[in-house]
Amino acid sequence: MPDDFLPFKRIGLCFSGGGYRATFFSLGTAAYLEHVNYEGEPLLKNVTALSTVSGGTLFGVAFTKAVTTSGFQFKDFYAEMYSTFNPANDTLLNDAVAKISNKDVWETSSHKRQSLINAFALKYAEMPLFSGKFGDFNLVKKSLYTSLNDKEKPYNLAHVCFNATDFSFGLPFRFQNSGIFGNKALKGTYVNALKNETVLGDIVASSSCFPLGFEPLVYPDDFYSNQISEEYIALKNQEKFKKGVGIMDGGITDNQGLDSMLNINSRKSSKLDLIIVNDVSSFQMKPWKPSTFEIENETSINDIATKLFKWLDFKWLYPIILLVGVGFLVFGYYENAAALTIIWPFVIGAFISGIGALLITAGLLAHSFKKRLVSWFNTTFNKAVPEALLEEVSSFKHLGIDVVKRLLTDRASSAATMVQSVFLNQIRRLNYGDFYKNPNLENKRITSRVDELDGKNTIYKKFVISPEVKTPLSKSLKNVAKIAAETPTTLWWDETDVKLKRMDSLIACGQFTTCYNLLTYIIDLKKVGITSPAIEALEKQLRSDWKTFTENPYWLV
């Protein structure tokens, strides 16, 4: 262990993605670090680095803005965060959706494309928690702890990284104050010239722009309203940025924000003594299940196409109908209808002629549409299918419609499982592998999981609580953890969430899970001979708080 290792002195916090589940587990974690004291000051004051993803970025941006504002009081920030997103007050989804069809919104924000994610970005920017720009952050400028003995030690957040993913190179795109703003492929003087003008609402939207639910933001087009500035024009003249770069959820490449935190820790001026990964994702996944509907409809795609094209064909009956109508008109004329002594031939003739003319027009248009449709399909099919497989794939047209439905359903559902679970779990395993195999981080890491204390056994391991903690889990605490862990990955509360008190449960879960992990961390430190009077005092407080949490999990909410 290095001589300068000081447990709890320089802390880095990672907050994972996961919608509101991540946002309020993060809030609970920070609230407990503010509650617990180390050397007479809240432990939260020792947090020097922050790396956030998706739902964790909602908390991260709001906290960074607040903590770097003069006169910061955590209790005031907590109250504002709680009030804003309380289910009774939360209007994020409704307000964002209302913006999509509001023409005035897009005329005012003409630099943005009209899209759902930009509607969310505009809504975030309107909220006091997220208002402002990246350059407004008044972060600590240099290495910390030059005045550790000061009685009124300030909060020492110096390094922040809000993670997204670029869709040009497939790399993490980092909105950060130290290190590269962007990434190695998307960096440079012109990017740096604009970084302080980046609106916080756009950062939050970028980091939480999860696939399928949203479309990408386009960088820099959607980000900067002054598109006639020299800096913006210079950036757009760069080949990589001419057509814009898609920016989406940071969880696509690293849902825990771990790699960004390890980058921060690798810099000589920002070495950390403890990294706490707060993770609301799970290594468990719902197994993919094949479709179960019966094959009953044997009508083939070819049959349906044949019927459709037959219906679209021009029919010679149409001009016959027109001629019948014209015949009535002629009959009326020769029967002295011009003197209006006979009216009915004109009425019937006009009606039938109108139908005939309409059918002829529709038939000709449908026939033209059919030819274009067939031509487009054949061209697309021949481009999409390799020549060697044309004959085999063409045979699919004889498959029954229910068989095709099953083929498509199973492909779509398995692809969704692959993207949402298999890939993310594999990336998660790789990132954690790097984290726990790093010898320089020995005795410097904690992982705090939302489902850690729900009491459930998994296929990977049996649930056990550290015996040195002594006070066992209570049924009520396990139930709160279960409610928190089962929160859907959304940016809104539904009736079930309100009924189960999801928001309070997530905050409480973040608090007692942090308490538990700090306690087991100290127990492990003492096993290798690392202790001090300050650590002993912290352990005493943690044990007392843990006992209270087991009796009433919500006591600190």
N, C-alpha and C positions, 0 to 999 in steps of 0.2 A: 504494500500500500504506500503510495507516494507520501512524502513528508508533509505536503501542503493539503492533504485530504482532510477536510473539515465537514463531517456529516451535517446535512441540512443547511449549509451556508450558501451554496449556489445551486438552486433547484431549477430544473427544466420540466415543464408540463406539456405533455402531448394530449390533445383532445381529439378523439376519433370522429368519424362521420357516423350518421345514423338518425338524421332528422331531429325532431324535438327530443327523442330519446337521448341523443348525444348532448343537445343544448342544456338540458336541465340536470343530467348527471354531472356535466361540467360545472354548472352553477353550484350544485351541492358539494362537489369536490373543493371548489374555491372557498365556499362558505365555511367548510370545516377547517381549511388551512388558515382562514382568518380567525377562526374561533380558538384554535389551539396555539399555545405560546411556546416559544423557544428563546431562551435567554431574555425573557421579559417582553418579547415582541411577537406579534402574530407571525406564524410561519409563512404566511402568504407574502410578507415583505421580503422574504429571501428568494422568491421566484424571479429568476433573471431571464428566462427564455420561455417562449411559448410557440408551439407548432400545432396548428389546428386544421381540421378537414371538415368540409360539408356542414352538418348540423353543429359540430364543435366550433366552426368558424362564426356562427351566429353569436355564441358566447364570447369567443376570442376577440372579435372586432369590438364588440360592445365593451368588454372589460378593458381592452387596451386603450380605447378612447377615454374611458372613465378614469382609469388609474394614472394616466398621464396628464390629467387635467388638474389644475391647481385647486387645492382644498378637497381632494378626493377623500370620501368616507365610504368604506365598503358597505356599511349598512344602508346608505342612501342608494348606492348602485343596486344592491340586492333588491331593495324595495321597488325601484323603478323597473327592473327586469321582471320581477314577480308580477307587478301590476300590469305591465304591458302585455304579457303573454298568458295571464290568467284566463282560463276559458271564458269567463264572463266578459272579458275585454278584448280578447284576441280577434282582430279583424284582418290579419295578414292575408289569408287566402281570399276572402271576399273582396277586399279592396284591390288586390292584384288582378283578380279575374275581371273586376269591373273596369279596369283600365284598358283591357284588350280591345274592346269595341268602342271606346271613347275617342272620337276623332281629335278632340281638343288636346288630349294627352300626347298624341303622336305628332301633332303640329307643333306643340311646345317643345317636345323632345325629338325634333326632326332628324337628329343624327343617329337615332336608334331605329333598328328594324322593329316592325310591329310583331311582337312575339310574346309568348307567355313568360319566358325567363326575363325579358326586358321589362315586362310589367311588374314582376317581382322586384327587379333591381330598382325601379323607380319608387316602388312602395318602401323598400328598405331605406332608400335615401331620404324619404320624407320622415322617417321615424327618428325621434331625438337620439335614441340609442346608437343609431348607425349614421347619423348625419355627418357631413364633413368629408375631408379628403385625406389621403394617406400621409401627405406632408404635414397634417395637423398634429400628428402624434409627437409628443414631447418626450421621447424615450431617453433613458440614460445614455450618455454619449461615449463613455469610456469604461474601462474595467472597474468592476464594482468593489464594494467593501473597503474603500479607503478610509471609511469612518465607522467601522463596525461597532465601536464603543459609544457612539452617539446615543444619547437617551431617546431622542425622537428620530430614529432611523427612518428614512423615507422608503417608499416602495421602490424596488430596484429593477423593474422590468427594463431590459436593455435590448433584447433580441426577439423579434416577432416574425413568424412566417405563416402566412395563410395560403394553404395549398390548393391548387387546381391542376388540370391536365390539359396540355395542348393537343390539338387534333391535326397538327401538321407533321410532328415528329414523334408523337406518342410519349412525350416526356413530362415529368412534373413541371408545372408552371408556378413559380413561387413569388407571391407578393410579399417581399421581405425587405427589412431595413438594413440588414447586413448580409454580405454575400451577393450573389447575382440576383437582380430583380428580373424574373422571367426564367430562362434556363440557358444552357450553353449554346443551344441552337438559336434561341430567340433573345438576344441580348445586344447591348451596345450603347453607344453614346446617345442615340436618339430615343431609345427606350428609357434610359436613365433620365433624360431631359423631361420626360412626361410623367415619371412614376409618382412624383409628389402631387400631381393633379388628378391621380386616379381616385374616383369617387368610392367611398367605403361601401355604399350600397351595391356597386358593381362587383367589388371584391367578394362580398357576402354571396351575391347571386352566382358568381363564377364558381366559388368553392362548393356551393350546394346545388349545382346544376346537374342533378343525377340523370343518367341516360333513360330513355323511354318516357320519363315524366316531363322532361324539358328538351328544348333544342339548344345547341351551343350558342354562347355569346360570341361575337366576332371582335377580335382585337386587331387594331385599335379602334375600329369603326364605331362600335357600340359604346366605347368607354369615354371618348372625349368630345365635348360639344363644340369646342373651338377648333374647327377643322380647317381654318385658314391660317393658323399660327405657323411660324417657320418650323417649329419642332415637329408638329404633326405632319406637315407636308414632307419634311425630310424623312420621317419614318415611313410614310406611305410610299415614298420613292424607292425604298429598299425592296428588292425582289421578293423576299420572304413575306412581306406585309402588304404587297400590292392588292391582292385579292382578299386580304384579311385572314386571320388565324382563328380557328374554332377553339374556344375555351370551355371546358366542362368540369365536372365534379372532381375534386382532388382524390376521392376514394378510388377512382379507376386505377391509379398507379400505386397509391399507398394510403389505405384508409385509416391508418393510425398516425400518420404524420411522423413516423419514426425516422425515416431517412433524412428528412429535413433537420430534425433535432440532432441526429448524429453528425450532420454537416456543421451545425452550430458548435457542437462539442469539440469538433476536430480543430477549430480555430484556436490558436494559442491564447488569444485575448478573452475567450469565452468558455474556458473549461468549466465543466459542471461537476458538482459533488454528488448529485442525485438526479436521476431522470425518472419521472413517474408517468407511465403510459396509462391513460384513462380510456378504456376501450369498451364501447357498447355494442360492438359487433360480436359474432360468435363463431367458433370453429365448427359448431354443429350446423347442419343444414337439413332442410326437409327433403327426403328422398324423392327423386323424380318418379312419377307414376304414369304408366301408359294409359291412353284413353280406353274407356270401357264400354262405349256404346256399341250396339249390335249392328251388323252389316245387313240391312234390310232392303235399301233402295239400290237395285242393280242397274238403274238407268246410267248409261255411261256419259262421259264428257262429250264424246262424239255425238251421241243422241241429242243432247241438249243443244250443242252447237248447230247441228243440222236443223233442228226445229226453229232455233232462233234465226238462222240465216234464211230458212224457208219463209218465215214470217216477214223478214225484211225484204224479200224479193218483190220486185214490181209485178203486179198482177194485171192481166188484160181486162179483168172485170171492172177496173177503175174507169177507163175511158168509155166502157159500155154504159156505166151509171151516168156519166156526164152526157152521153148522147141521148139517153132516156129523158133526162132533164131538159135538154135542148129541144127534144121532140114535143114535150108538153108546151114549151114556150111557142114553138112554131104553130102547134095546134090552136092555141089560144088566139094567136094573131089572125089566122085564117078564118076563125069562127067569129069574126067581128069583135074580137077582144079589145081591139084598139079603141073601140067606142065605150069600153068598160062595161059592156052588157054582160060579159063573162069574166070573172076575176080568178076563179079557182085554178085554171091551167097555169096562170102566171105564178101563183103562190107555190103550187106543187113543183112547177118547172124550176123556179128559182131555188127552192130548197134542195131538190135532187141534184141540180147542176152544181150548187155550192158544195155539196158532199162529194160529188164526183171530182171537182177541181181540187178540193182539199186532199182527197185520197191520192190523186195523181201526183200532186206536189210532194206529199209525205212519202209516197212510194219511191219517187225519183231520188229524194234526199236520203231515204233509208238505203236504197240500192247503192248510192254513192258512198254512204257511211260504211256499208258492208264491205265494199271493195277496199276502202281505206283501212278498215279494221283488219281484214284478212292480210293485206299487204304489210301492215305494221306488225302483226303477230308473227308472220313468217320471217320478217327481217329480224325482229327481236329474238325469236326462237333460234334462228340459225347463228346469231351472234353469241347467244348465251350458252348454247350447247355445243361441245366439241364435235367436230365432224364425225369422229369415230363412234360417237354415241347417238347420232341422230336417229338411226333406225330403232334402237332400243327405247329411247325416250319417247319417240313417236307412238310406240305401242301403248303408252300410258293413256292415250285418248280412249281406249276401249275399256278402261277400268271403271267400275261402278262408282257413282258419286259418293257413296258412304266410305268406300275404300280410300278415295282421294281425300275426303274429309279427315279420315284417320291419319293418313300420311302427313297432311299439312298440320294437323293438331299436334301430333307427336313431335314433329320437327320444331314447331314454334315453342312448345313447352320445354323441350330439352335444350333448345338454344337459350331460352330465358334462364333456365337453371344453370347452364354453363357460364353465362355472363354474370348473373347475380350471385352465384354461390361458388361454383367450382373454381373459376378464375380468381375471385376475390379471396377465397380461402387459401389458394396456393400462394398468392402474393403475400397474404398475411403470414403464412408459415415461413416463407423466405425472409421476410423482414424481421420477424421475431428470431429466426435462426441467426441472422447477423447480430441482432441485439444481444442475445444471450451467449453467443460464442466469442464475443469481444472481451479479451482478457483485461483490457483497460477499464472496463465497466464493472469489474468484480466489486461487490458490496456497494454499488452505486445505482442500482436499478430496482424499480418496483413496477409491477403491472397490476392495475386495479380494474377488474372486470365487472360489468353491471350484473352478470348472472353468477358471480362468484359465490354468493352467500344465499342462494335460493334453495340449498339443501338437496339438489337433484344429483343423482348419479348419472354419468354419461358412459358411452361405449368406450371412452378413452381411459377414464379413471373413476374410482369411487369417491364420493364426496367425503372429505374429512376436514375438520377444523383443527388448527394447530393446538396441541394439548397444552402448550405453554401459555396460551391465552387465558386458560382456566375457566373463565365465564363462558358457558356454552351458548350456542345459538338458541334463540327463542322461536316459537312457532310464529309469533307476530312479525318478527324481523324477517324470517324466511319468506313469509307471505308478501311483505312489502317488496323484497328483492325480486320475487317472482312477478309481481304486477309490473315493476319497473322493466324487467328484462323482456317482458312480452309486449311492450309498447311498440306499435307499428312504426315503420320508418316513413313518417309523414311530416308535413309542416303545418299541421292543424290538429285540433282536438275534435273527436267525435263524441257521440252520446256515451259510448262505452268508456272512453277515456275519462269523461267527467264523472261518471258513476263510480269508477274505480279510483278516483283521485290520482290519476297518473302523474300529473305535474308534481304534486307533493311527494308522491312515492319515488319519483326519479331524483328529486332533490335530497330526500332522506337517504336513498340508496347511495348516492354519491358521498354523502356525509359519513354514514357508518361503514361503507366499504373502504373509504380512505382511512378512517380511524383504525380499522382492523389491519390494513396493510402496513400502515406506519408502525403499528405495534409489533407485528411479526417481523418487520424489517429491523427494528431495534433488537428484538430477541436474537435474530441472526447475527447482527453486528457484535453483540456481547459474546456470542459463541466463538468469535475469532479475536476477542480481546479488545474490541473497540467500544469504549464507553467514556463517559465524563459526567460530572455533576449535572450539566445541562441536559444530557441525554437521559440520565436517571429521572430528572424532574419531568421531562417530556413523557417518559414511559408511565410514570405515576398518573399523569393527567389522562393519558390515552386509556389506561386500564379503568379509570373512574368513568370516563365517557362511554367506553364500550359497555360497561355494566348498565349504564343508563339507557343506551341504545337498545339493549336486549329487553329492557322493561318497557320502553316507549320509543319505537323507531322514529317517531315524528317530533321528538322533543325539541330539536334544534331548527325545525323548519319555520 
